Amino acid sequence: MSRLSSSNATIPQGESENMASMFRATSYNCQKLKRLALCGSETVGDAEISCIAEECTALKKLSSPVSDHGIEALAGGCPNLVKVKVKKCRGVTGDGAGWLRASRESLAVNLDTAEIESQDAASDGV
């Protein structure tokens, strides 16, 4: 398997431990995985990203919710990663993205914060 997509996946409450186990098994058994899309999933977090970073050494493209902690895990793992697109991830700061760029110079990092900032401004009534 070279691609796995789970866009807008929803895991029922109380099943997050099963989700973590599934990620560990998938990461371990799909080490040739090159593309992983987990967009819109509210149950994927830094623990799952860390597992992916450790095990998915062939991964080249990742679309997933992440924070600065997940960015740090990606910098240390996934040696074949060529592109990270960060979109609508409130937990990722410009500093986190800059740190990733500095530690993995050949990695294309695209941080899209404009949409988050405009949503924040709209919610403040500004």
Secondary structure by P-SEA (a helix, b strand, c coil): ccccccccccccccaaaaaaaaaaaaaaaaccccbbbbcccccccaaaaaaaaacccccccccccccaaaaaaaaaccccccbbbbcccccccaaaaaaaaaacccbbbbbbaaaaaaaaaaaacc
